[in-house]
C-alpha cells in the first residue's frame, strides 16, 4: 500500500474517531499545497491542486490560455503546443497542463501532517467551546487546584478556569481538591473556551434551587426575584403556577431538606424564602420577613414605600447593619422607609401640629421627606433592642 493510500486510510480513521469530516481535511490539505506551489512555480493564481479521494494521489495542474504569441509562459501556451495535446483546441481556449513537481509527494506528506494536526486541534477546541458555551448562565462543578495570589485555579474536567477574587465569597476558604459549585457568568472563544465563573452571583442560588427542587426545574414554581449578600444572606421570592403547590414549602422541602442542601453548598449562608405577590404592598410585607408588619403605604410612581412595624420588631425589620431592609429593597425594587408604631404616631402628631401651626400662621411649612437622621435611627434602634429584650423576658 502506497503512502497516498495510507493518507486516505488515516483520514478515514480520524473521521471515525474524532468526528472531523474527511472532506474538510482534504480541502484544507489542498489549500495548503496550493499555497506551497507558489514557492515552486512562482505563481499560484492559475494553479489547481487536487487529491484523489480514493487513492490519495496528488495532482497539480496549471490553467493556461491559448494564444498566438506567448508573452507569459506561466499563464499562456501557444496554439501549436496546445494542439499537440488536443487537435481541436483554438486560440482563446483554456487548457490544463499537469505541472506536478518531482518532489511534491514528500511536500504533500509534510503539509498533510501539519494540516491534520492543526485541524484536529481546531475542531477539538471548537467542540470544547460549544460544550461549555451551553453551560453559560448555568452551574458547573469544579475541583480546586491551587491559590494564585488571591485568585483560585479551578479544573472543570477538560478545561481550567480561574475564580477571581472579585467573584469569591468573603470568608470562603478552599483546600486543594475541594469540589465546589460555580456559576458560569460568561464563555468566550479564545482558542477554546475561556470561562468567567462566580461563587458570589445571585443566580448561583437560583440554579442550586433548580437542581434541588423538581418543581422549580419543571417550571411549576418560579423564582421571581432574588437578592443576595454573598456569604451572609439571600432573600428569594417564589410563585407557584399550580394552586395546589405551595411554592415556599416546595423550596424548603420536607424537614428543610431541600433548602439545607443549598445552604450547605453555600457554607451556611442564610436563605429567606417568601411568597411573591403582584401587589407591591403585600410583596414588601413578605420581603421584610421574619419581621411582622402593621401597615405598608406604597407610592408606585416613586417606587417607594412607608412601612410601620410593631415597636418590639423595629430592629428585626431593619436587621443587623440594615441588612434585612436593604435586601427587601433589592428584592422588591422599592425604596423602603421603616418606622415603629410609636415613631409613626409621633410623626403623625408632629405633622398634624405642623399643619395646625401653618394654619395659625405660627411657622412656615417645611417639607418633610419622612426619613430619620442617623442619630434618631441609632437612638430608636437602641430603644428597640431594649424593648426586644424586655419582651423576650
C-alpha positions as a printed NumPy array, in Angstrom:
array([[  0.   ,   0.   ,   0.   ],
       [  1.41 ,   3.418,  -1.025],
       [  1.861,   6.461,   1.201],
       [ -1.037,   8.23 ,  -0.537],
       [ -3.419,   5.357,   0.186],
       [ -2.263,   5.419,   3.801],
       [ -3.222,   9.111,   3.931],
       [ -6.81 ,   8.307,   2.893],
       [ -6.955,   5.482,   5.442],
       [ -5.649,   7.784,   8.174],
       [ -8.261,  10.433,   7.317],
       [-10.997,   7.789,   7.398],
       [ -9.829,   6.788,  10.892],
       [ -9.762,  10.43 ,  12.082],
       [-13.273,  10.976,  10.733],
       [-14.485,   7.914,  12.635],
       [-12.721,   8.616,  15.936],
       [-12.724,  12.411,  16.109],
       [-15.857,  13.168,  14.124],
       [-13.935,  15.535,  11.811],
       [-15.079,  15.373,   8.179],
       [-12.558,  13.752,   5.829],
       [-13.654,  16.146,   3.087],
       [-12.896,  19.179,   5.305],
       [ -9.398,  17.79 ,   5.942],
       [ -8.754,  17.046,   2.254],
       [ -9.872,  20.561,   1.255],
       [ -7.571,  22.047,   3.896],
       [ -4.63 ,  19.939,   2.617],
       [ -5.359,  21.037,  -0.98 ],
       [ -5.409,  24.701,   0.101],
       [ -2.123,  24.268,   1.937],
       [ -0.492,  22.601,  -1.098],
       [ -1.83 ,  25.355,  -3.357],
       [ -0.01 ,  27.923,  -1.226],
       [  3.166,  25.779,  -1.371],
       [  3.045,  25.779,  -5.188],
       [  3.903,  29.464,  -5.272],
       [  7.365,  28.634,  -3.902],
       [  7.965,  26.095,  -6.688],
       [  6.209,  27.646,  -9.674],
       [  6.491,  31.386,  -8.986],
       [  2.727,  31.948,  -9.278],
       [ -0.262,  30.053,  -7.986],
       [ -3.229,  32.071,  -9.327],
       [ -3.761,  29.652, -12.225],
       [ -2.823,  26.509, -10.282],
       [ -5.25 ,  23.813,  -9.11 ],
       [ -4.251,  21.106,  -6.637],
       [ -6.451,  18.029,  -6.356],
       [ -6.189,  14.942,  -4.185],
       [ -7.818,  11.782,  -5.485],
       [-10.473,  10.847,  -2.891],
       [ -9.923,   7.103,  -3.444],
       [ -6.18 ,   6.55 ,  -3.738],
       [ -4.799,   9.836,  -2.341],
       [ -2.749,  10.707,  -5.439],
       [ -1.859,  14.414,  -5.635],
       [ -2.114,  16.191,  -8.978],
       [ -1.09 ,  19.769,  -9.765],
       [ -2.367,  21.378, -12.978],
       [ -1.844,  24.843, -14.424],
       [ -4.642,  26.514, -16.37 ],
       [ -3.16 ,  28.239, -19.451],
       [ -4.802,  30.373, -22.086],
       [ -4.13 ,  29.508, -25.738],
       [ -2.603,  32.488, -27.618],
       [ -0.885,  33.191, -30.934],
       [  2.184,  34.758, -29.281],
       [  3.206,  33.639, -25.763],
       [  4.271,  36.557, -23.533],
       [  3.923,  34.833, -20.115],
       [  4.733,  31.094, -20.286],
       [  3.332,  30.565, -16.788],
       [ -0.14 ,  31.753, -17.814],
       [ -0.139,  31.187, -21.576],
       [  0.514,  28.445, -24.161],
       [  0.881,  28.607, -27.943],
       [ -1.751,  27.128, -30.238],
       [  0.848,  24.719, -31.679],
       [  1.724,  23.298, -28.237],
       [ -1.91 ,  23.045, -27.238],
       [ -2.881,  21.186, -30.405],
       [ -0.226,  18.598, -29.647],
       [ -2.382,  17.716, -26.646],
       [ -5.725,  18.012, -28.415],
       [ -6.064,  18.856, -32.1  ],
       [ -9.387,  20.719, -31.785],
       [ -8.091,  23.446, -29.433],
       [ -8.402,  27.05 , -30.736],
       [ -6.977,  30.428, -29.717],
       [ -8.828,  31.738, -26.652],
       [ -9.494,  28.295, -25.154],
       [ -8.12 ,  27.28 , -21.744],
       [ -6.06 ,  24.142, -21.353],
       [ -4.966,  22.299, -18.196],
       [ -1.315,  21.227, -18.11 ],
       [ -0.016,  18.905, -15.378],
       [  2.884,  20.571, -13.576],
       [  3.272,  18.354, -10.504],
       [  6.827,  18.923,  -9.162],
       [  9.028,  15.836,  -8.871],
       [  9.461,  16.038,  -5.095],
       [  5.873,  17.073,  -4.463],
       [  4.956,  13.758,  -2.82 ],
       [  7.283,  14.48 ,   0.106],
       [  6.   ,  18.071,   0.416],
       [  2.414,  16.816,   0.262],
       [  3.063,  14.348,   3.083],
       [  4.573,  17.077,   5.303],
       [  1.762,  19.52 ,   4.593],
       [ -0.882,  16.848,   5.147],
       [  0.558,  16.051,   8.581],
       [  0.685,  19.739,   9.585],
       [ -2.851,  20.43 ,   8.366],
       [ -4.332,  17.348,  10.018],
       [ -2.724,  18.125,  13.397],
       [ -3.854,  21.784,  13.194],
       [ -7.402,  20.882,  12.128],
       [ -7.757,  18.296,  14.869],
       [ -6.718,  20.922,  17.438],
       [ -9.128,  23.483,  15.971],
       [-12.024,  21.032,  15.901],
       [-11.326,  19.805,  19.438],
       [-11.252,  23.431,  20.664],
       [-14.499,  24.098,  18.787],
       [-16.177,  21.043,  20.325],
       [-14.984,  22.107,  23.8  ],
       [-16.201,  25.681,  23.267],
       [-19.637,  24.501,  22.105],
       [-19.822,  22.122,  25.07 ],
       [-19.08 ,  24.853,  27.629],
       [-20.989,  27.592,  25.774],
       [-24.087,  25.537,  26.54 ],
       [-23.177,  25.891,  30.247],
       [-23.302,  29.715,  30.18 ],
       [-25.702,  31.035,  32.891],
       [-25.671,  27.565,  34.47 ],
       [-23.697,  25.837,  37.22 ],
       [-20.705,  23.544,  36.87 ],
       [-18.689,  21.535,  39.394],
       [-15.007,  22.341,  39.633],
       [-12.03 ,  20.939,  41.553],
       [ -9.797,  23.411,  43.381],
       [ -6.194,  23.187,  42.125],
       [ -4.316,  25.953,  43.947],
       [ -4.33 ,  29.596,  45.009],
       [ -2.582,  32.031,  42.654],
       [ -2.263,  35.048,  44.896],
       [ -5.89 ,  35.841,  45.738],
       [ -7.288,  34.034,  42.686],
       [ -8.093,  30.317,  42.659],
       [ -7.252,  27.912,  39.809],
       [-10.133,  25.522,  39.137],
       [-10.234,  22.409,  36.95 ],
       [-13.597,  21.783,  35.246],
       [-12.67 ,  18.471,  33.64 ],
       [-11.434,  19.255,  30.142],
       [-10.659,  22.938,  30.753],
       [ -9.188,  25.055,  33.539],
       [-10.52 ,  28.385,  34.744],
       [ -9.838,  30.984,  37.422],
       [-12.166,  32.04 ,  40.22 ],
       [-11.204,  35.707,  40.513],
       [-11.094,  37.424,  43.897],
       [-13.996,  39.688,  42.813],
       [-16.203,  36.609,  42.225],
       [-15.353,  34.887,  45.519],
       [-17.414,  34.96 ,  48.71 ],
       [-15.715,  36.749,  51.584],
       [-14.711,  34.232,  54.234],
       [-14.817,  31.144,  51.988],
       [-11.525,  29.246,  52.043],
       [-10.922,  26.115,  49.975],
       [ -8.379,  23.32 ,  50.12 ],
       [ -6.73 ,  21.585,  47.183],
       [ -9.054,  19.003,  45.544],
       [-12.214,  20.506,  47.118],
       [-15.215,  20.063,  44.802],
       [-17.226,  23.28 ,  44.512],
       [-20.223,  24.519,  42.527],
       [-19.669,  27.565,  40.322],
       [-21.972,  29.817,  38.302],
       [-20.794,  30.355,  34.703],
       [-21.154,  34.085,  34.062],
       [-19.719,  34.09 ,  30.521],
       [-17.988,  31.839,  27.976],
       [-15.682,  33.38 ,  25.356],
       [-13.885,  31.698,  22.457],
       [-10.149,  32.281,  22.989],
       [ -8.648,  29.351,  21.031],
       [-11.031,  27.236,  23.068],
       [-13.468,  28.1  ,  25.849],
       [-12.492,  30.815,  28.361],
       [-14.93 ,  30.809,  31.275],
       [-15.736,  33.526,  33.807],
       [-17.079,  31.797,  36.922],
       [-18.532,  33.051,  40.2  ],
       [-19.416,  31.974,  43.72 ],
       [-20.999,  35.323,  44.647],
       [-23.502,  35.736,  41.771],
       [-27.193,  35.723,  42.913],
       [-28.086,  33.298,  40.115],
       [-25.834,  30.652,  41.7  ],
       [-28.505,  30.347,  44.416],
       [-31.237,  30.23 ,  41.762],
       [-29.523,  27.421,  39.82 ],
       [-28.851,  25.449,  43.01 ],
       [-32.575,  25.511,  43.81 ],
       [-33.327,  24.343,  40.259],
       [-31.017,  21.394,  40.932],
       [-32.598,  20.544,  44.309],
       [-36.27 ,  21.398,  43.671],
       [-38.056,  19.434,  40.942],
       [-40.951,  21.909,  40.856],
       [-38.548,  24.777,  40.081],
       [-36.763,  22.762,  37.388],
       [-40.118,  21.847,  35.782],
       [-41.382,  25.457,  35.881],
       [-44.251,  24.758,  38.29 ],
       [-42.577,  27.032,  40.85 ],
       [-40.918,  30.216,  39.569],
       [-38.168,  32.179,  41.298],
       [-39.457,  35.667,  40.545],
       [-36.798,  37.74 ,  42.274],
       [-33.609,  37.196,  44.206],
       [-31.41 ,  39.494,  46.313],
       [-28.111,  38.325,  47.752],
       [-25.325,  39.497,  50.006],
       [-22.99 ,  36.609,  49.294],
       [-21.771,  34.671,  52.297],
       [-24.302,  36.264,  54.614],
       [-27.943,  36.218,  53.467],
       [-30.184,  35.716,  50.435],
       [-33.848,  36.638,  50.012],
       [-35.805,  34.835,  47.319],
       [-39.401,  35.471,  46.17 ],
       [-41.197,  32.44 ,  44.698],
       [-44.518,  31.903,  42.925],
       [-46.49 ,  28.763,  42.023],
       [-48.232,  28.268,  38.677],
       [-50.213,  25.435,  40.277],
       [-52.679,  26.436,  43.041],
       [-52.177,  23.027,  44.675],
       [-48.422,  23.55 ,  45.082],
       [-47.077,  25.701,  47.927],
       [-44.017,  27.436,  46.41 ],
       [-42.273,  28.161,  49.729],
       [-42.923,  24.623,  51.008],
       [-41.611,  23.112,  47.771],
       [-38.336,  25.062,  48.076],
       [-37.912,  24.308,  51.78 ],
       [-38.661,  20.593,  51.375],
       [-39.576,  18.011,  53.988],
       [-37.8  ,  18.849,  57.254],
       [-35.933,  21.591,  55.364],
       [-34.039,  19.021,  53.335],
       [-34.014,  20.953,  50.058],
       [-33.113,  24.387,  51.391],
       [-30.495,  22.839,  53.694],
       [-28.754,  21.228,  50.7  ],
       [-28.376,  24.702,  49.159],
       [-27.331,  26.256,  52.483],
       [-24.638,  23.582,  52.912],
       [-23.257,  24.224,  49.433],
       [-23.12 ,  27.954,  50.28 ],
       [-21.344,  27.266,  53.601],
       [-24.279,  28.184,  55.885],
       [-25.427,  31.323,  54.082],
       [-28.903,  32.177,  55.437],
       [-31.775,  31.955,  52.94 ],
       [-35.202,  33.6  ,  53.366],
       [-37.85 ,  32.236,  51.001],
       [-41.006,  34.351,  50.655],
       [-44.188,  34.316,  48.586],
       [-44.2  ,  36.563,  45.517],
       [-47.174,  38.9  ,  45.027],
       [-48.179,  41.231,  42.195],
       [-49.387,  43.614,  44.908],
       [-46.304,  45.71 ,  45.854],
       [-47.593,  46.311,  49.405],
       [-48.035,  42.589,  50.032],
       [-44.677,  41.792,  48.416],
       [-42.908,  44.358,  50.618],
       [-44.64 ,  42.957,  53.707],
       [-43.473,  39.445,  52.783],
       [-39.965,  40.678,  51.928],
       [-39.457,  42.115,  55.424],
       [-39.925,  38.652,  56.926],
       [-39.226,  37.475,  59.609],
       [-40.48 ,  40.827,  60.947],
       [-44.225,  41.384,  61.299],
       [-45.674,  44.417,  59.529],
       [-48.525,  46.665,  60.734],
       [-49.054,  48.651,  57.516],
       [-47.491,  49.428,  54.137],
       [-48.108,  52.635,  52.193],
       [-46.858,  52.36 ,  48.609],
       [-46.072,  55.022,  46.02 ],
       [-45.717,  53.11 ,  42.705],
       [-44.725,  56.232,  40.743],
       [-41.817,  56.993,  43.082],
       [-41.11 ,  53.274,  43.683],
       [-41.066,  53.937,  47.414],
       [-42.934,  52.607,  50.445],
       [-43.511,  53.655,  54.047],
       [-43.734,  50.691,  56.397],
       [-44.895,  50.58 ,  60.014],
       [-43.822,  47.674,  62.225],
       [-44.508,  46.836,  65.897],
       [-42.206,  48.683,  68.303],
       [-40.534,  45.5  ,  69.518],
       [-39.789,  44.371,  65.931],
       [-38.149,  47.526,  64.555],
       [-34.603,  46.177,  64.916],
       [-35.68 ,  42.842,  63.39 ],
       [-37.268,  44.623,  60.399],
       [-34.187,  46.748,  59.802],
       [-31.808,  43.876,  60.525],
       [-28.204,  43.88 ,  61.623],
       [-26.457,  46.826,  59.961],
       [-29.671,  47.379,  57.966],
       [-29.31 ,  44.11 ,  56.028],
       [-32.945,  42.918,  56.212],
       [-34.32 ,  46.244,  54.961],
       [-31.583,  46.511,  52.312],
       [-32.257,  43.034,  50.889],
       [-36.022,  43.651,  50.958],
       [-35.47 ,  46.835,  48.933],
       [-33.293,  44.948,  46.382],
       [-35.828,  42.131,  46.159],
       [-38.851,  44.379,  45.565],
       [-37.207,  47.252,  43.702],
       [-38.758,  49.732,  46.159],
       [-37.063,  52.238,  48.46 ],
       [-38.388,  51.286,  51.904],
       [-38.704,  53.639,  54.892],
       [-39.379,  51.702,  58.107],
       [-40.851,  53.196,  61.278],
       [-42.058,  51.686,  64.54 ],
       [-45.695,  52.264,  65.611],
       [-44.527,  54.802,  68.216],
       [-42.416,  56.644,  65.647],
       [-45.28 ,  56.63 ,  63.152],
       [-47.681,  58.002,  65.796],
       [-45.238,  60.707,  66.871],
       [-44.61 ,  61.558,  63.221],
       [-48.344,  61.936,  62.574],
       [-48.738,  64.112,  65.682],
       [-45.814,  66.268,  64.596],
       [-47.249,  66.569,  61.084],
       [-50.703,  67.485,  62.466],
       [-49.161,  70.12 ,  64.781],
       [-47.099,  71.498,  61.929],
       [-50.16 ,  71.762,  59.711],
       [-52.089,  73.478,  62.516],
       [-49.215,  75.877,  63.153],
       [-49.132,  76.715,  59.441],
       [-52.87 ,  77.411,  59.508],
       [-52.402,  79.599,  62.601],
       [-49.52 ,  81.417,  60.938],
       [-47.085,  80.359,  63.65 ],
       [-44.424,  78.815,  61.359],
       [-43.795,  78.395,  57.675],
       [-44.425,  74.954,  56.226],
       [-41.225,  72.918,  55.921],
       [-41.268,  69.902,  53.578],
       [-40.655,  66.62 ,  55.358],
       [-39.075,  63.762,  53.448],
       [-40.274,  61.228,  56.029],
       [-36.731,  59.974,  56.661],
       [-34.983,  59.901,  60.034],
       [-31.469,  61.259,  60.557],
       [-28.634,  58.949,  61.691],
       [-28.764,  59.912,  65.396],
       [-32.528,  59.305,  65.529],
       [-32.157,  55.931,  63.838],
       [-29.46 ,  54.803,  66.261],
       [-31.452,  56.061,  69.257],
       [-34.558,  54.221,  68.08 ],
       [-32.576,  51.042,  67.4  ],
       [-31.113,  51.083,  70.914],
       [-34.551,  51.621,  72.434],
       [-35.952,  48.881,  70.212],
       [-33.231,  46.418,  71.303],
       [-34.096,  47.251,  74.927],
       [-37.82 ,  46.633,  74.233],
       [-36.985,  43.358,  72.451],
       [-35.06 ,  42.171,  75.482],
       [-37.878,  43.117,  77.857],
       [-40.442,  41.484,  75.543],
       [-38.474,  38.199,  75.321],
       [-38.015,  38.085,  79.109]])
